């Protein structure tokens, strides 16, 4: 089989690899689609302690089961499944309580376990027994199914924000996750949704997802614009779907009293710390939280929202590359030329 192998920082090579058979309790996939995540780009440039080159990365994936190991009962040859990233160990306190994305071991596909930028992959017993391996409905394409992984992360983020019906939701960052959150937030009851994005290209792309207001810092003071749109009270929920320290600070400054801020977007290594007057949080009585990843329940829910066209993830797909052009795929994703970049092994 062919696989894109990360041999060292900023060196990824497509080469022939041995095709492995699944052992007892394992399953083998023919990968049909794997989207590029921002974390894949960070690993490519800066590495990750959980990724030991030579390694295969990629975790937003969907494929077809082509072999099952002895004792596998939950899955069958010919079945299509999608994968999440975070794999619960199934044994620790967090995993037993359904919070596997907080597992101390932090197992993940494309990190400790071989990823999906490959024609084939074997899912080990931990993934099969406890992981986010979700059957794909017949009406959902492989490309759509691969995006259940980032949509599951968006679900986790908005669930933690205590978004309620009638709330105003402000999203800072019109990347794929931010765009998914527009439709997801609407489904969860948001009455007004405000999108803030500096890049005019991405702001235009985000308009297909149906927010009420689209703002760019290039057009003026977005803080004042948000105050005007909310009669001076601020949004009930603000999510930073981007990796910007300034956006994190801005979110805390604009949120309404008793509102929630989710610092969803991770920051690059070496980014400066936030500079926020603690009295701002104190007197607003606002909630400042973070979220990352998702759990198998949320991955399964994401698949159902895709099936019902509650969230139109296909609208996020702007580029498609074959596996042989993995370098071009990573470059297109990093340049933010569109929204989601899909690799088809």
C-alpha positions, 0 to 999 in steps of 0.5 A: 500500500501507499502511505504518506510518511512523516520522516522528519519535520517538514519532510513527508514522503509518499512511499510503498509500505507493507500491507498488514493483516488485522490481528485478533480484535482488530479491523482493517480499513481501505481509506477513502477520504482524509481531511487535513486538520490544522493540527496536521500542519502544526505536526508537519512544521513543529512536531508533537511529543505523541508523534514519533517519526517515521509516522503516518498522520491524519485523523479526519477519516472515512473508509471501508472495512476490508478485513476483520480480525478474530473475535470482532463482532461489532463490525463486518467486511464491506461496512463503511465507517468514519473515525474520530481522533481521540481514543479512550483507553476505556480504563481510567476514571475519565474514560469510564465517565465518558470523557475520553478526550481528557484521558491522561494517556491522550491516545489519538489516531494520527498521533500514537496510532498510525493515521489515515494519510494512507491507502490502508490502516489497521485499527487496534483493539483499543480503537475497535473496543472504545474509540469513535468508529461510527458506521456511515449511513448510505446517504452520506458520502465518504468525504462528508463522513470524514468531517464528522470528526471536526463537527464532533469537536464543534459539538463538544465546544458548544455543549460546554458553552451552555448555549440556550434557545434565544441566545446570541452566539458570536464566532470569531474565525470563519474556518471550517469549524467556525462555519460548522458552528453557524449551523450547529449553533442555529440547531441548538437554539441561537437566535442571532449569530455573528461571525467575525473574520479578518480575511474577506475571502473566508468571510465570503465563503462563510456567508453560505452557512447563514449567520445573521451578521458578518463583520471584518476588522477591516471595516471598522471597530468590531467590538463597537459593531457587536455592542450595537447589534446586541443593544450594548449587552454583548453576546451570550456566547463567544467562541474563538474558532481561531488561534489568536491571542488577540481574539481570546482577549477580545472575546472576554471583553465583548461577552455579556454578563453571565455569558460564556467564552470558549477559547476553542482555538489552540495557540501556537507554541511560544504564543504570548500569554493572555493579558486580561484584567481579572476584574473584567471576569469578576464583575461580569460573572462570566464563564471562561472555558476551553474545549478540545477534541470530542468523545465517541458520543459526539462523533456519532451525533455529528454523523446524524446531523450530517445525515439529516443535513442539519450541518452541511459539511460538504459546503466546507470542502474546497479542495481535493488532492490524491495522496501523491500530492499530500505536500500540495494538500498541506500547503493549500490548507495552510494558505487558507485558500478555501475551507477544508482540504480533502485527501483521497488515498 
